[in-house]
């Protein structure tokens, strides 16, 4: 493999691994804030235990997510220096704001939340976790602002061979960002919800701390149904935006070589042959692609062959068709996982409404436990579709991936760092799973006893000794 392909593999593995943690951090922070709000409003200690228990998992996930995120950003200087040199003035600004504002906000208030139990008022402590949640969401906003520039560059001018920002407001109101941000954040809320649903289902199957995990299950199910349906609508808006700004990605995600026809059907399944530029054995749903693209049951979608000719006229000779199989199947796996999430959360809310969670639901609880895997699958395949579908561009219409690589790195060095990084990731993942299992096995009441035993203010004699 050449240096470009190895560097792409390294960045992909780093980003995929990091993106296992980001949605969990955003989703859990939001749901924990809801749980603590319920505690402050009701005074019910069970909600406080819920915030503390799920907070343990949040903190483990947050710590490992920070480590992987730092490593990811280093790659812009190590492997992609020509890219950084060209767009650093634009791309670096939202990343700097994310580090100086959003990450600082969440990191500061997470300390207050960890150590502030029983030491600050309930309302101040509640405010701290809401600031953590806001901080994690703002982090996503600024990072997606940078990514949206790569998908649809705005707010810049090219001067002396470099892209220089001339309109910061255009950068943060980029149409791509306005559709990408809600899709990503709602997906993160769903990820946090399904983690809680899955763990709660596991504990309910084992009949451990039943009332505690039943309450956790209910809160997560409500967040899960709202966010998973919201993700579907946000994805619909994003698809419509793609038709305007990246029609090649849309055509590749459909395996569409020629024109779609009017009305355009949506392809459920196809055998993609990139060599002969054909798609065979297609199973199609009439009218659906037109509705997905234009919110009406009519309208034609351009195919890759026509778009290739247009791009050659606009950008010069080259192959502007992305990896079609990967783009096509990533899109469908994402949709399948998202649809399954909607059905599971709908089923859960239905059982809650009919007050049937008390009855034996072994089959459904096993499905919920398996549902733990759905958000990571949807998040990963969604990212793959977004990034593979943009190829061969790093910055769409401005800079190709091939021209973005660092000039002085070698394939051997990249291969060595790729193997090393993936070894580190594997070790971190094992640590994460071990700590998650340890916290889950102990349960909420053991965690509460531990916090009391280590807090001198929780014992009367400890308090007297200090005073």
Secondary structure as GFF3:
##gff-version 3
##sequence-region A 1 467
A	DSSP	alpha_helix	3	42	.	.	.	ID=ss1
A	DSSP	alpha_helix	45	78	.	.	.	ID=ss2
A	DSSP	alpha_helix	81	97	.	.	.	ID=ss3
A	DSSP	pi_helix	98	102	.	.	.	ID=ss4
A	DSSP	alpha_helix	103	115	.	.	.	ID=ss5
A	DSSP	alpha_helix	122	151	.	.	.	ID=ss6
A	DSSP	beta_strand	156	159	.	.	.	ID=ss7
A	DSSP	beta_strand	162	165	.	.	.	ID=ss8
A	DSSP	alpha_helix	168	172	.	.	.	ID=ss9
A	DSSP	alpha_helix	175	205	.	.	.	ID=ss10
A	DSSP	alpha_helix	210	245	.	.	.	ID=ss11
A	DSSP	alpha_helix	247	253	.	.	.	ID=ss12
A	DSSP	beta_strand	266	273	.	.	.	ID=ss13
A	DSSP	beta_strand	278	285	.	.	.	ID=ss14
A	DSSP	alpha_helix	288	294	.	.	.	ID=ss15
A	DSSP	alpha_helix	304	315	.	.	.	ID=ss16
A	DSSP	alpha_helix	324	353	.	.	.	ID=ss17
A	DSSP	alpha_helix	362	370	.	.	.	ID=ss18
A	DSSP	alpha_helix	372	388	.	.	.	ID=ss19
A	DSSP	beta_strand	393	395	.	.	.	ID=ss20
A	DSSP	beta_strand	399	400	.	.	.	ID=ss21
A	DSSP	alpha_helix	411	454	.	.	.	ID=ss22
A	DSSP	three_ten_helix	456	458	.	.	.	ID=ss23
A	DSSP	alpha_helix	460	466	.	.	.	ID=ss24
###
